[in-house]
Structures are given as structure tokens and as C-alpha cells.
Amino acid sequence: MDELPDIIPVFPLTGALLLPGGRLPLHIFEERYRNMVEDALAGDRAIGIIQPFGKVPQTYSEEEGPDELDDPELYEVGCVGLIERWERLPDGRFIMLLRGVRRFTIAEELPLERGYRRVAASFERFEVDTEDVEADVTPDILMGALRQFAEAHNVPLELDRLGELSGLALLNSIAMALPFPPAEKQALLEAPDVTRRHELLLALLDMGIELRGDVAAPLLN
């Protein structure tokens, strides 16, 4: 298990989900978040992904940055990721891949650092994330539910590619990729363990809830 710092920078991102063991590609172009990535690369490479809470505009412009409040209220729970791969483009933007490590709760928000937000993080609530388990995930049932969901919502999925994943990797990929509304994304994040996240994901796939249309996620093309 990676050693994680007690103080982490956080990247508020509506509709984004990072899970322990999952991987999240990010395109960083706003100055304060470029600063955040620079500082993370110079240190322990840890960044917390967390959702803003409540009614926040959910559009995203590469020219203007996130169309959100400067300091939106945050959900209590996020997930720390470590920068696994990164590239800095000539204009200063970053393209990077975060590997999810462990969920955290916000113990306290700290003063801004070079424009980005930081928190004192507590990991006590999510000791289960340190366990090396494949969990009770049934790929056949999950893929069957996903196929029905994709057909019902006309969502294009790389089903052959998804079918090659192991149980836990499949669960993480589907939960992170599908554009569920923010509250449902948060519920998947806060599920007590992988088994219950699996049960919740199956329930969401069966519910026929309205999807968000403004989130580009991995494995959806």
C-alpha cells in the first residue's frame, strides 16, 4: 500500500469518480490546477479527486476552465490518486493518469496553496481499501446488466474490451465510466466495500436513471 500524506491537494470535479485501483485520465489546463500538478510532481504525486456538493454548473470549457463556483462546498468523501503517467504540453497544459489508492474524508480544509485547495485528510473510515481482495464480483452478471443498460440508453460501449477485464477492474471501469448523476457517483464512491458497490452498480444499471451528457469517460467512445 502506498504511503499517503496527511495533507493533500484536491481537484473538485463534478461527475468525476476515482476508485481505489481505478485509473482516471485528466486534462489539466487551468492555471491553479497546473500549479497543483507541478507541486504534486515535485512531492509525493498525490492528488485528491472530490465532487462539489449541491447545485453547481456542470459545463467544462478548455478555454475558460470549469464553469463552477470558485469555492464550492465539497462532499465529505473523495479518493486520493497518485500520478502514474504524465506529459506536459508546450503550452503548459498537463495530460496525466491518476491511479486511485484510497478514499478519504475531509478532516479540515486548509488555506489555498498557489490558488488550489488543500485538505487535511483522514483515512480511518476506509481501512477496507488497504485489503488486497478481489471481492465478490460476478463479471457475467455485471456484463449482462451492462449490455441491457447500453441498449436501453443507446450508450456506445467497448463491450469486448470490457469483457477482458477481471471482476474488480470491470466493476471499477463501469462505475467510473458511465455518466451517472453526481449523487449516484458519490454513492458508488462511498459504498462501504467492493461487494456493496457491486450491488449498488447492478441496481443503478437496472433503474434506468437519466444519464448526464457532458462527461467524457474512459471506455466510452
Helices and strands as residue ranges (DSSP letters): E 7-12, E 23-28, H 31-42, E 46-50, E 60-61, E 65-66, E 77-88, E 94-113, E 116-122, G 124-130, H 139-153, H 159-163, H 167-177, H 182-190, H 194-207
